[in-house]
């Protein structure tokens, strides 16, 4: 089972480390990462494998949102199926 994590906010040192650290803490494998810095805005998309996650997905979503709030970022985490459905016409 996979999920998509998106992160947007002002660029700062350690954003990737904080998000991937949260993933590691919950046994979530990062499959792929793409990131860009547009002037001073950081944007990242991560594809992660949540099959080994040790907490319910809803709790992971809340933790990622809280991590974003603590760091001035907007972090969204959603199941791959929902992401795909949202982007299918």
PDB file with one MODEL, atoms N, CA, C and O in Angstrom:
MODEL        1
ATOM      1  N   UNK A   1       0.844  -1.164   0.000  1.00  0.00           N
ATOM      2  CA  UNK A   1       0.000   0.000   0.000  1.00  0.00           C
ATOM      3  C   UNK A   1       0.897   1.238   0.000  1.00  0.00           C
ATOM      4  O   UNK A   1       1.874   1.311   0.746  1.00  0.00           O
ATOM      5  N   UNK A   2       0.553   2.205  -0.844  1.00  0.00           N
ATOM      6  CA  UNK A   2       1.389   3.389  -0.979  1.00  0.00           C
ATOM      7  C   UNK A   2       0.594   4.651  -0.662  1.00  0.00           C
ATOM      8  O   UNK A   2      -0.637   4.661  -0.692  1.00  0.00           O
ATOM      9  N   UNK A   3       1.337   5.714  -0.356  1.00  0.00           N
ATOM     10  CA  UNK A   3       0.729   7.009  -0.085  1.00  0.00           C
ATOM     11  C   UNK A   3       1.588   8.091  -0.728  1.00  0.00           C
ATOM     12  O   UNK A   3       2.759   7.880  -1.043  1.00  0.00           O
ATOM     13  N   UNK A   4       0.976   9.245  -0.911  1.00  0.00           N
ATOM     14  CA  UNK A   4       1.659  10.409  -1.456  1.00  0.00           C
ATOM     15  C   UNK A   4       1.704  11.475  -0.364  1.00  0.00           C
ATOM     16  O   UNK A   4       0.684  11.801   0.244  1.00  0.00           O
ATOM     17  N   UNK A   5       2.894  12.010  -0.125  1.00  0.00           N
ATOM     18  CA  UNK A   5       3.074  13.088   0.848  1.00  0.00           C
ATOM     19  C   UNK A   5       3.541  14.310   0.080  1.00  0.00           C
ATOM     20  O   UNK A   5       4.524  14.248  -0.659  1.00  0.00           O
ATOM     21  N   UNK A   6       2.836  15.423   0.255  1.00  0.00           N
ATOM     22  CA  UNK A   6       3.257  16.673  -0.373  1.00  0.00           C
ATOM     23  C   UNK A   6       3.622  17.676   0.713  1.00  0.00           C
ATOM     24  O   UNK A   6       2.987  17.739   1.765  1.00  0.00           O
ATOM     25  N   UNK A   7       4.654  18.454   0.435  1.00  0.00           N
ATOM     26  CA  UNK A   7       5.146  19.440   1.396  1.00  0.00           C
ATOM     27  C   UNK A   7       5.393  20.746   0.651  1.00  0.00           C
ATOM     28  O   UNK A   7       6.067  20.763  -0.379  1.00  0.00           O
ATOM     29  N   UNK A   8       4.844  21.841   1.176  1.00  0.00           N
ATOM     30  CA  UNK A   8       5.057  23.159   0.582  1.00  0.00           C
ATOM     31  C   UNK A   8       5.289  24.159   1.709  1.00  0.00           C
ATOM     32  O   UNK A   8       4.600  24.130   2.729  1.00  0.00           O
ATOM     33  N   UNK A   9       6.262  25.037   1.517  1.00  0.00           N
ATOM     34  CA  UNK A   9       6.512  26.083   2.501  1.00  0.00           C
ATOM     35  C   UNK A   9       7.786  26.830   2.186  1.00  0.00           C
ATOM     36  O   UNK A   9       8.457  26.555   1.191  1.00  0.00           O
ATOM     37  N   UNK A  10       8.112  27.777   3.044  1.00  0.00           N
ATOM     38  CA  UNK A  10       9.338  28.542   2.866  1.00  0.00           C
ATOM     39  C   UNK A  10      10.528  27.611   3.041  1.00  0.00           C
ATOM     40  O   UNK A  10      10.554  26.792   3.960  1.00  0.00           O
ATOM     41  N   UNK A  11      11.507  27.737   2.161  1.00  0.00           N
ATOM     42  CA  UNK A  11      12.677  26.872   2.191  1.00  0.00           C
ATOM     43  C   UNK A  11      13.460  27.055   3.493  1.00  0.00           C
ATOM     44  O   UNK A  11      13.645  28.175   3.969  1.00  0.00           O
ATOM     45  N   UNK A  12      13.910  25.945   4.052  1.00  0.00           N
ATOM     46  CA  UNK A  12      14.730  25.953   5.267  1.00  0.00           C
ATOM     47  C   UNK A  12      15.549  24.674   5.295  1.00  0.00           C
ATOM     48  O   UNK A  12      15.214  23.695   4.629  1.00  0.00           O
ATOM     49  N   UNK A  13      16.603  24.689   6.055  1.00  0.00           N
ATOM     50  CA  UNK A  13      17.455  23.511   6.215  1.00  0.00           C
ATOM     51  C   UNK A  13      16.683  22.431   6.971  1.00  0.00           C
ATOM     52  O   UNK A  13      16.046  22.720   7.984  1.00  0.00           O
ATOM     53  N   UNK A  14      16.735  21.187   6.485  1.00  0.00           N
ATOM     54  CA  UNK A  14      16.220  20.046   7.224  1.00  0.00           C
ATOM     55  C   UNK A  14      14.794  19.616   6.956  1.00  0.00           C
ATOM     56  O   UNK A  14      14.293  18.720   7.635  1.00  0.00           O
ATOM     57  N   UNK A  15      14.123  20.223   5.990  1.00  0.00           N
ATOM     58  CA  UNK A  15      12.729  19.839   5.726  1.00  0.00           C
ATOM     59  C   UNK A  15      12.647  18.374   5.313  1.00  0.00           C
ATOM     60  O   UNK A  15      11.865  17.608   5.877  1.00  0.00           O
ATOM     61  N   UNK A  16      13.446  17.990   4.340  1.00  0.00           N
ATOM     62  CA  UNK A  16      13.446  16.594   3.884  1.00  0.00           C
ATOM     63  C   UNK A  16      13.781  15.654   5.039  1.00  0.00           C
ATOM     64  O   UNK A  16      13.159  14.601   5.180  1.00  0.00           O
ATOM     65  N   UNK A  17      14.747  16.022   5.855  1.00  0.00           N
ATOM     66  CA  UNK A  17      15.155  15.184   6.983  1.00  0.00           C
ATOM     67  C   UNK A  17      14.023  15.015   7.993  1.00  0.00           C
ATOM     68  O   UNK A  17      13.824  13.918   8.515  1.00  0.00           O
ATOM     69  N   UNK A  18      13.286  16.076   8.273  1.00  0.00           N
ATOM     70  CA  UNK A  18      12.191  15.997   9.246  1.00  0.00           C
ATOM     71  C   UNK A  18      11.069  15.098   8.748  1.00  0.00           C
ATOM     72  O   UNK A  18      10.554  14.267   9.497  1.00  0.00           O
ATOM     73  N   UNK A  19      10.689  15.265   7.483  1.00  0.00           N
ATOM     74  CA  UNK A  19       9.586  14.463   6.934  1.00  0.00           C
ATOM     75  C   UNK A  19      10.009  12.999   6.797  1.00  0.00           C
ATOM     76  O   UNK A  19       9.260  12.097   7.171  1.00  0.00           O
ATOM     77  N   UNK A  20      11.201  12.765   6.264  1.00  0.00           N
ATOM     78  CA  UNK A  20      11.652  11.374   6.118  1.00  0.00           C
ATOM     79  C   UNK A  20      11.930  10.751   7.483  1.00  0.00           C
ATOM     80  O   UNK A  20      11.777   9.540   7.644  1.00  0.00           O
ATOM     81  N   UNK A  21      12.332  11.547   8.463  1.00  0.00           N
ATOM     82  CA  UNK A  21      12.525  11.040   9.821  1.00  0.00           C
ATOM     83  C   UNK A  21      11.230  10.556  10.432  1.00  0.00           C
ATOM     84  O   UNK A  21      11.202   9.520  11.096  1.00  0.00           O
ATOM     85  N   UNK A  22      10.153  11.300  10.215  1.00  0.00           N
ATOM     86  CA  UNK A  22       8.831  10.868  10.690  1.00  0.00           C
ATOM     87  C   UNK A  22       8.443   9.559  10.017  1.00  0.00           C
ATOM     88  O   UNK A  22       7.899   8.663  10.663  1.00  0.00           O
ATOM     89  N   UNK A  23       8.721   9.447   8.726  1.00  0.00           N
ATOM     90  CA  UNK A  23       8.445   8.200   8.010  1.00  0.00           C
ATOM     91  C   UNK A  23       9.241   7.045   8.619  1.00  0.00           C
ATOM     92  O   UNK A  23       8.695   5.972   8.876  1.00  0.00           O
ATOM     93  N   UNK A  24      10.504   7.271   8.840  1.00  0.00           N
ATOM     94  CA  UNK A  24      11.366   6.234   9.413  1.00  0.00           C
ATOM     95  C   UNK A  24      10.879   5.803  10.792  1.00  0.00           C
ATOM     96  O   UNK A  24      10.877   4.615  11.112  1.00  0.00           O
ATOM     97  N   UNK A  25      10.467   6.768  11.602  1.00  0.00           N
ATOM     98  CA  UNK A  25       9.979   6.462  12.951  1.00  0.00           C
ATOM     99  C   UNK A  25       8.807   5.488  12.934  1.00  0.00           C
ATOM    100  O   UNK A  25       8.605   4.735  13.887  1.00  0.00           O
ATOM    101  N   UNK A  26       8.033   5.503  11.846  1.00  0.00           N
ATOM    102  CA  UNK A  26       6.840   4.661  11.746  1.00  0.00           C
ATOM    103  C   UNK A  26       6.992   3.527  10.728  1.00  0.00           C
ATOM    104  O   UNK A  26       5.998   2.961  10.275  1.00  0.00           O
ATOM    105  N   UNK A  27       8.233   3.197  10.372  1.00  0.00           N
ATOM    106  CA  UNK A  27       8.541   2.072   9.476  1.00  0.00           C
ATOM    107  C   UNK A  27       7.922   2.252   8.089  1.00  0.00           C
ATOM    108  O   UNK A  27       7.439   1.299   7.477  1.00  0.00           O
ATOM    109  N   UNK A  28       7.948   3.488   7.612  1.00  0.00           N
ATOM    110  CA  UNK A  28       7.436   3.825   6.288  1.00  0.00           C
ATOM    111  C   UNK A  28       8.633   3.981   5.361  1.00  0.00           C
ATOM    112  O   UNK A  28       9.555   4.745   5.647  1.00  0.00           O
ATOM    113  N   UNK A  29       8.612   3.258   4.260  1.00  0.00           N
ATOM    114  CA  UNK A  29       9.722   3.295   3.307  1.00  0.00           C
ATOM    115  C   UNK A  29       9.478   4.373   2.256  1.00  0.00           C
ATOM    116  O   UNK A  29       8.432   4.395   1.608  1.00  0.00           O
ATOM    117  N   UNK A  30      10.453   5.264   2.095  1.00  0.00           N
ATOM    118  CA  UNK A  30      10.368   6.291   1.059  1.00  0.00           C
ATOM    119  C   UNK A  30      10.801   5.659  -0.259  1.00  0.00           C
ATOM    120  O   UNK A  30      11.932   5.190  -0.390  1.00  0.00           O
ATOM    121  N   UNK A  31       9.899   5.651  -1.230  1.00  0.00           N
ATOM    122  CA  UNK A  31      10.157   5.022  -2.526  1.00  0.00           C
ATOM    123  C   UNK A  31      10.765   6.012  -3.506  1.00  0.00           C
ATOM    124  O   UNK A  31      11.714   5.691  -4.221  1.00  0.00           O
ATOM    125  N   UNK A  32      10.212   7.211  -3.533  1.00  0.00           N
ATOM    126  CA  UNK A  32      10.662   8.203  -4.499  1.00  0.00           C
ATOM    127  C   UNK A  32      10.419   9.597  -3.946  1.00  0.00           C
ATOM    128  O   UNK A  32       9.430   9.835  -3.252  1.00  0.00           O
ATOM    129  N   UNK A  33      11.323  10.514  -4.257  1.00  0.00           N
ATOM    130  CA  UNK A  33      11.204  11.899  -3.805  1.00  0.00           C
ATOM    131  C   UNK A  33      11.538  12.823  -4.968  1.00  0.00           C
ATOM    132  O   UNK A  33      12.499  12.600  -5.703  1.00  0.00           O
ATOM    133  N   UNK A  34      10.735  13.853  -5.118  1.00  0.00           N
ATOM    134  CA  UNK A  34      11.078  14.938  -6.032  1.00  0.00           C
ATOM    135  C   UNK A  34      10.866  16.231  -5.270  1.00  0.00           C
ATOM    136  O   UNK A  34       9.871  16.396  -4.564  1.00  0.00           O
ATOM    137  N   UNK A  35      11.805  17.141  -5.421  1.00  0.00           N
ATOM    138  CA  UNK A  35      11.677  18.418  -4.731  1.00  0.00           C
ATOM    139  C   UNK A  35      12.211  19.535  -5.607  1.00  0.00           C
ATOM    140  O   UNK A  35      13.080  19.335  -6.455  1.00  0.00           O
ATOM    141  N   UNK A  36      11.669  20.706  -5.374  1.00  0.00           N
ATOM    142  CA  UNK A  36      12.106  21.905  -6.087  1.00  0.00           C
ATOM    143  C   UNK A  36      12.095  23.072  -5.124  1.00  0.00           C
ATOM    144  O   UNK A  36      11.335  23.095  -4.156  1.00  0.00           O
ATOM    145  N   UNK A  37      12.943  24.028  -5.402  1.00  0.00           N
ATOM    146  CA  UNK A  37      12.914  25.281  -4.675  1.00  0.00           C
ATOM    147  C   UNK A  37      12.669  26.364  -5.709  1.00  0.00           C
ATOM    148  O   UNK A  37      13.504  26.607  -6.580  1.00  0.00           O
ATOM    149  N   UNK A  38      11.525  27.006  -5.607  1.00  0.00           N
ATOM    150  CA  UNK A  38      11.122  28.045  -6.536  1.00  0.00           C
ATOM    151  C   UNK A  38      11.274  29.377  -5.813  1.00  0.00           C
ATOM    152  O   UNK A  38      10.441  29.736  -4.981  1.00  0.00           O
ATOM    153  N   UNK A  39      12.340  30.109  -6.132  1.00  0.00           N
ATOM    154  CA  UNK A  39      12.767  31.292  -5.389  1.00  0.00           C
ATOM    155  C   UNK A  39      12.996  30.858  -3.941  1.00  0.00           C
ATOM    156  O   UNK A  39      14.000  30.195  -3.677  1.00  0.00           O
ATOM    157  N   UNK A  40      12.136  31.188  -3.003  1.00  0.00           N
ATOM    158  CA  UNK A  40      12.344  30.762  -1.623  1.00  0.00           C
ATOM    159  C   UNK A  40      11.252  29.796  -1.148  1.00  0.00           C
ATOM    160  O   UNK A  40      11.087  29.587   0.054  1.00  0.00           O
ATOM    161  N   UNK A  41      10.516  29.213  -2.082  1.00  0.00           N
ATOM    162  CA  UNK A  41       9.435  28.282  -1.739  1.00  0.00           C
ATOM    163  C   UNK A  41       9.889  26.854  -2.018  1.00  0.00           C
ATOM    164  O   UNK A  41      10.300  26.520  -3.129  1.00  0.00           O
ATOM    165  N   UNK A  42       9.807  26.029  -0.993  1.00  0.00           N
ATOM    166  CA  UNK A  42      10.176  24.615  -1.074  1.00  0.00           C
ATOM    167  C   UNK A  42       8.927  23.814  -1.435  1.00  0.00           C
ATOM    168  O   UNK A  42       7.870  24.012  -0.836  1.00  0.00           O
ATOM    169  N   UNK A  43       9.040  22.913  -2.407  1.00  0.00           N
ATOM    170  CA  UNK A  43       7.935  22.032  -2.790  1.00  0.00           C
ATOM    171  C   UNK A  43       8.479  20.617  -2.960  1.00  0.00           C
ATOM    172  O   UNK A  43       9.478  20.410  -3.648  1.00  0.00           O
ATOM    173  N   UNK A  44       7.820  19.644  -2.330  1.00  0.00           N
ATOM    174  CA  UNK A  44       8.294  18.262  -2.395  1.00  0.00           C
ATOM    175  C   UNK A  44       7.106  17.313  -2.503  1.00  0.00           C
ATOM    176  O   UNK A  44       6.052  17.527  -1.904  1.00  0.00           O
ATOM    177  N   UNK A  45       7.313  16.260  -3.285  1.00  0.00           N
ATOM    178  CA  UNK A  45       6.348  15.164  -3.373  1.00  0.00           C
ATOM    179  C   UNK A  45       7.105  13.886  -3.071  1.00  0.00           C
ATOM    180  O   UNK A  45       8.159  13.627  -3.652  1.00  0.00           O
ATOM    181  N   UNK A  46       6.564  13.084  -2.157  1.00  0.00           N
ATOM    182  CA  UNK A  46       7.166  11.799  -1.796  1.00  0.00           C
ATOM    183  C   UNK A  46       6.156  10.689  -2.060  1.00  0.00           C
ATOM    184  O   UNK A  46       4.980  10.815  -1.718  1.00  0.00           O
ATOM    185  N   UNK A  47       6.619   9.605  -2.667  1.00  0.00           N
ATOM    186  CA  UNK A  47       5.830   8.378  -2.765  1.00  0.00           C
ATOM    187  C   UNK A  47       6.401   7.457  -1.690  1.00  0.00           C
ATOM    188  O   UNK A  47       7.606   7.210  -1.654  1.00  0.00           O
ATOM    189  N   UNK A  48       5.534   6.953  -0.816  1.00  0.00           N
ATOM    190  CA  UNK A  48       5.991   6.118   0.290  1.00  0.00           C
ATOM    191  C   UNK A  48       5.199   4.820   0.359  1.00  0.00           C
ATOM    192  O   UNK A  48       4.037   4.762  -0.043  1.00  0.00           O
ATOM    193  N   UNK A  49       5.845   3.787   0.874  1.00  0.00           N
ATOM    194  CA  UNK A  49       5.207   2.494   1.100  1.00  0.00           C
ATOM    195  C   UNK A  49       4.777   2.455   2.557  1.00  0.00           C
ATOM    196  O   UNK A  49       5.618   2.453   3.456  1.00  0.00           O
ATOM    197  N   UNK A  50       3.471   2.424   2.793  1.00  0.00           N
ATOM    198  CA  UNK A  50       2.950   2.456   4.158  1.00  0.00           C
ATOM    199  C   UNK A  50       2.519   1.079   4.655  1.00  0.00           C
ATOM    200  O   UNK A  50       1.876   0.974   5.700  1.00  0.00           O
ATOM    201  N   UNK A  51       2.865   0.025   3.921  1.00  0.00           N
ATOM    202  CA  UNK A  51       2.429  -1.317   4.324  1.00  0.00           C
ATOM    203  C   UNK A  51       3.015  -1.739   5.666  1.00  0.00           C
ATOM    204  O   UNK A  51       2.416  -2.565   6.354  1.00  0.00           O
ATOM    205  N   UNK A  52       4.168  -1.199   6.062  1.00  0.00           N
ATOM    206  CA  UNK A  52       4.766  -1.545   7.345  1.00  0.00           C
ATOM    207  C   UNK A  52       4.501  -0.529   8.438  1.00  0.00           C
ATOM    208  O   UNK A  52       5.053  -0.643   9.532  1.00  0.00           O
ATOM    209  N   UNK A  53       3.671   0.457   8.163  1.00  0.00           N
ATOM    210  CA  UNK A  53       3.411   1.535   9.115  1.00  0.00           C
ATOM    211  C   UNK A  53       2.858   0.980  10.425  1.00  0.00           C
ATOM    212  O   UNK A  53       1.976   0.122  10.428  1.00  0.00           O
ATOM    213  N   UNK A  54       3.393   1.484  11.539  1.00  0.00           N
ATOM    214  CA  UNK A  54       3.017   0.959  12.853  1.00  0.00           C
ATOM    215  C   UNK A  54       1.907   1.749  13.552  1.00  0.00           C
ATOM    216  O   UNK A  54       1.590   1.478  14.710  1.00  0.00           O
ATOM    217  N   UNK A  55       1.317   2.724  12.854  1.00  0.00           N
ATOM    218  CA  UNK A  55       0.191   3.476  13.410  1.00  0.00           C
ATOM    219  C   UNK A  55      -0.915   3.540  12.356  1.00  0.00           C
ATOM    220  O   UNK A  55      -0.642   3.362  11.169  1.00  0.00           O
ATOM    221  N   UNK A  56      -2.153   3.790  12.768  1.00  0.00           N
ATOM    222  CA  UNK A  56      -3.229   3.938  11.779  1.00  0.00           C
ATOM    223  C   UNK A  56      -2.948   5.105  10.837  1.00  0.00           C
ATOM    224  O   UNK A  56      -2.338   6.100  11.230  1.00  0.00           O
ATOM    225  N   UNK A  57      -3.394   4.974   9.603  1.00  0.00           N
ATOM    226  CA  UNK A  57      -3.125   5.998   8.596  1.00  0.00           C
ATOM    227  C   UNK A  57      -3.641   7.367   9.028  1.00  0.00           C
ATOM    228  O   UNK A  57      -2.981   8.377   8.786  1.00  0.00           O
ATOM    229  N   UNK A  58      -4.808   7.412   9.663  1.00  0.00           N
ATOM    230  CA  UNK A  58      -5.366   8.693  10.107  1.00  0.00           C
ATOM    231  C   UNK A  58      -4.447   9.375  11.121  1.00  0.00           C
ATOM    232  O   UNK A  58      -4.335  10.601  11.126  1.00  0.00           O
ATOM    233  N   UNK A  59      -3.799   8.605  11.964  1.00  0.00           N
ATOM    234  CA  UNK A  59      -2.851   9.168  12.933  1.00  0.00           C
ATOM    235  C   UNK A  59      -1.607   9.688  12.206  1.00  0.00           C
ATOM    236  O   UNK A  59      -1.061  10.727  12.577  1.00  0.00           O
ATOM    237  N   UNK A  60      -1.165   8.980  11.186  1.00  0.00           N
ATOM    238  CA  UNK A  60      -0.032   9.452  10.384  1.00  0.00           C
ATOM    239  C   UNK A  60      -0.372  10.788   9.730  1.00  0.00           C
ATOM    240  O   UNK A  60       0.449  11.705   9.731  1.00  0.00           O
ATOM    241  N   UNK A  61      -1.562  10.902   9.180  1.00  0.00           N
ATOM    242  CA  UNK A  61      -1.999  12.147   8.550  1.00  0.00           C
ATOM    243  C   UNK A  61      -1.940  13.282   9.575  1.00  0.00           C
ATOM    244  O   UNK A  61      -1.447  14.369   9.276  1.00  0.00           O
ATOM    245  N   UNK A  62      -2.446  13.024  10.786  1.00  0.00           N
ATOM    246  CA  UNK A  62      -2.435  14.038  11.841  1.00  0.00           C
ATOM    247  C   UNK A  62      -1.011  14.410  12.244  1.00  0.00           C
ATOM    248  O   UNK A  62      -0.718  15.587  12.450  1.00  0.00           O
ATOM    249  N   UNK A  63      -0.122  13.422  12.359  1.00  0.00           N
ATOM    250  CA  UNK A  63       1.274  13.698  12.728  1.00  0.00           C
ATOM    251  C   UNK A  63       1.973  14.531  11.666  1.00  0.00           C
ATOM    252  O   UNK A  63       2.722  15.454  11.989  1.00  0.00           O
ATOM    253  N   UNK A  64       1.730  14.209  10.401  1.00  0.00           N
ATOM    254  CA  UNK A  64       2.343  14.985   9.322  1.00  0.00           C
ATOM    255  C   UNK A  64       1.816  16.421   9.322  1.00  0.00           C
ATOM    256  O   UNK A  64       2.576  17.368   9.116  1.00  0.00           O
ATOM    257  N   UNK A  65       0.523  16.576   9.551  1.00  0.00           N
ATOM    258  CA  UNK A  65      -0.064  17.912   9.603  1.00  0.00           C
ATOM    259  C   UNK A  65       0.535  18.714  10.762  1.00  0.00           C
ATOM    260  O   UNK A  65       0.842  19.896  10.608  1.00  0.00           O
ATOM    261  N   UNK A  66       0.700  18.074  11.916  1.00  0.00           N
ATOM    262  CA  UNK A  66       1.291  18.733  13.072  1.00  0.00           C
ATOM    263  C   UNK A  66       2.761  19.091  12.816  1.00  0.00           C
ATOM    264  O   UNK A  66       3.213  20.171  13.195  1.00  0.00           O
ATOM    265  N   UNK A  67       3.502  18.185  12.174  1.00  0.00           N
ATOM    266  CA  UNK A  67       4.889  18.472  11.804  1.00  0.00           C
ATOM    267  C   UNK A  67       4.943  19.714  10.914  1.00  0.00           C
ATOM    268  O   UNK A  67       5.815  20.568  11.072  1.00  0.00           O
ATOM    269  N   UNK A  68       4.013  19.799   9.992  1.00  0.00           N
ATOM    270  CA  UNK A  68       3.936  20.973   9.124  1.00  0.00           C
ATOM    271  C   UNK A  68       3.636  22.240   9.915  1.00  0.00           C
ATOM    272  O   UNK A  68       4.274  23.273   9.713  1.00  0.00           O
ATOM    273  N   UNK A  69       2.668  22.156  10.811  1.00  0.00           N
ATOM    274  CA  UNK A  69       2.320  23.324  11.623  1.00  0.00           C
ATOM    275  C   UNK A  69       3.503  23.804  12.456  1.00  0.00           C
ATOM    276  O   UNK A  69       3.717  25.009  12.592  1.00  0.00           O
ATOM    277  N   UNK A  70       4.260  22.885  13.004  1.00  0.00           N
ATOM    278  CA  UNK A  70       5.406  23.231  13.841  1.00  0.00           C
ATOM    279  C   UNK A  70       6.531  23.881  13.044  1.00  0.00           C
ATOM    280  O   UNK A  70       7.352  24.610  13.602  1.00  0.00           O
ATOM    281  N   UNK A  71       6.568  23.618  11.740  1.00  0.00           N
ATOM    282  CA  UNK A  71       7.672  24.097  10.909  1.00  0.00           C
ATOM    283  C   UNK A  71       7.258  25.085   9.824  1.00  0.00           C
ATOM    284  O   UNK A  71       8.039  25.372   8.916  1.00  0.00           O
ATOM    285  N   UNK A  72       6.048  25.600   9.909  1.00  0.00           N
ATOM    286  CA  UNK A  72       5.581  26.575   8.925  1.00  0.00           C
ATOM    287  C   UNK A  72       5.403  26.002   7.537  1.00  0.00           C
ATOM    288  O   UNK A  72       5.612  26.693   6.540  1.00  0.00           O
ATOM    289  N   UNK A  73       5.013  24.726   7.468  1.00  0.00           N
ATOM    290  CA  UNK A  73       4.829  24.028   6.199  1.00  0.00           C
ATOM    291  C   UNK A  73       3.395  23.532   6.072  1.00  0.00           C
ATOM    292  O   UNK A  73       2.686  23.385   7.068  1.00  0.00           O
ATOM    293  N   UNK A  74       2.987  23.282   4.860  1.00  0.00           N
ATOM    294  CA  UNK A  74       1.717  22.588   4.622  1.00  0.00           C
ATOM    295  C   UNK A  74       2.079  21.191   4.158  1.00  0.00           C
ATOM    296  O   UNK A  74       2.674  21.022   3.094  1.00  0.00           O
ATOM    297  N   UNK A  75       1.722  20.182   4.954  1.00  0.00           N
ATOM    298  CA  UNK A  75       2.031  18.793   4.618  1.00  0.00           C
ATOM    299  C   UNK A  75       0.720  18.029   4.500  1.00  0.00           C
ATOM    300  O   UNK A  75      -0.086  17.999   5.430  1.00  0.00           O
ATOM    301  N   UNK A  76       0.520  17.410   3.332  1.00  0.00           N
ATOM    302  CA  UNK A  76      -0.648  16.559   3.094  1.00  0.00           C
ATOM    303  C   UNK A  76      -0.165  15.136   2.866  1.00  0.00           C
ATOM    304  O   UNK A  76       0.860  14.910   2.222  1.00  0.00           O
ATOM    305  N   UNK A  77      -0.903  14.195   3.392  1.00  0.00           N
ATOM    306  CA  UNK A  77      -0.596  12.776   3.224  1.00  0.00           C
ATOM    307  C   UNK A  77      -1.883  12.083   2.818  1.00  0.00           C
ATOM    308  O   UNK A  77      -2.885  12.170   3.529  1.00  0.00           O
ATOM    309  N   UNK A  78      -1.868  11.398   1.688  1.00  0.00           N
ATOM    310  CA  UNK A  78      -3.082  10.706   1.244  1.00  0.00           C
ATOM    311  C   UNK A  78      -2.737   9.388   0.568  1.00  0.00           C
ATOM    312  O   UNK A  78      -1.670   9.223  -0.022  1.00  0.00           O
ATOM    313  N   UNK A  79      -3.692   8.445   0.675  1.00  0.00           N
ATOM    314  CA  UNK A  79      -3.521   7.158  -0.001  1.00  0.00           C
ATOM    315  C   UNK A  79      -3.350   7.391  -1.495  1.00  0.00           C
ATOM    316  O   UNK A  79      -3.942   8.308  -2.065  1.00  0.00           O
ATOM    317  N   UNK A  80      -2.543   6.558  -2.114  1.00  0.00           N
ATOM    318  CA  UNK A  80      -2.295   6.673  -3.550  1.00  0.00           C
ATOM    319  C   UNK A  80      -3.592   6.574  -4.345  1.00  0.00           C
ATOM    320  O   UNK A  80      -3.762   7.289  -5.332  1.00  0.00           O
ATOM    321  N   UNK A  81      -4.506   5.703  -3.932  1.00  0.00           N
ATOM    322  CA  UNK A  81      -5.768   5.531  -4.665  1.00  0.00           C
ATOM    323  C   UNK A  81      -6.586   6.820  -4.675  1.00  0.00           C
ATOM    324  O   UNK A  81      -7.194   7.162  -5.689  1.00  0.00           O
ATOM    325  N   UNK A  82      -6.603   7.529  -3.559  1.00  0.00           N
ATOM    326  CA  UNK A  82      -7.339   8.802  -3.487  1.00  0.00           C
ATOM    327  C   UNK A  82      -6.647   9.834  -4.358  1.00  0.00           C
ATOM    328  O   UNK A  82      -7.302  10.572  -5.093  1.00  0.00           O
ATOM    329  N   UNK A  83      -5.331   9.888  -4.278  1.00  0.00           N
ATOM    330  CA  UNK A  83      -4.556  10.816  -5.117  1.00  0.00           C
ATOM    331  C   UNK A  83      -4.856  10.560  -6.581  1.00  0.00           C
ATOM    332  O   UNK A  83      -5.124  11.497  -7.333  1.00  0.00           O
ATOM    333  N   UNK A  84      -4.814   9.292  -6.998  1.00  0.00           N
ATOM    334  CA  UNK A  84      -5.101   8.945  -8.396  1.00  0.00           C
ATOM    335  C   UNK A  84      -6.518   9.328  -8.793  1.00  0.00           C
ATOM    336  O   UNK A  84      -6.735   9.859  -9.882  1.00  0.00           O
ATOM    337  N   UNK A  85      -7.485   9.064  -7.920  1.00  0.00           N
ATOM    338  CA  UNK A  85      -8.882   9.385  -8.221  1.00  0.00           C
ATOM    339  C   UNK A  85      -9.078  10.893  -8.364  1.00  0.00           C
ATOM    340  O   UNK A  85      -9.864  11.341  -9.199  1.00  0.00           O
ATOM    341  N   UNK A  86      -8.377  11.665  -7.563  1.00  0.00           N
ATOM    342  CA  UNK A  86      -8.513  13.126  -7.639  1.00  0.00           C
ATOM    343  C   UNK A  86      -7.951  13.669  -8.946  1.00  0.00           C
ATOM    344  O   UNK A  86      -8.363  14.737  -9.399  1.00  0.00           O
ATOM    345  N   UNK A  87      -7.021  12.950  -9.554  1.00  0.00           N
ATOM    346  CA  UNK A  87      -6.368  13.449 -10.759  1.00  0.00           C
ATOM    347  C   UNK A  87      -6.763  12.689 -12.026  1.00  0.00           C
ATOM    348  O   UNK A  87      -6.067  12.741 -13.040  1.00  0.00           O
ATOM    349  N   UNK A  88      -7.888  11.985 -11.947  1.00  0.00           N
ATOM    350  CA  UNK A  88      -8.394  11.258 -13.102  1.00  0.00           C
ATOM    351  C   UNK A  88      -9.637  11.988 -13.611  1.00  0.00           C
ATOM    352  O   UNK A  88     -10.549  12.300 -12.846  1.00  0.00           O
ATOM    353  N   UNK A  89      -9.654  12.249 -14.894  1.00  0.00           N
ATOM    354  CA  UNK A  89     -10.792  12.945 -15.487  1.00  0.00           C
ATOM    355  C   UNK A  89     -11.715  11.930 -16.118  1.00  0.00           C
ATOM    356  O   UNK A  89     -12.746  12.299 -16.680  1.00  0.00           O
TER     357      UNK A  89
ENDMDL
END
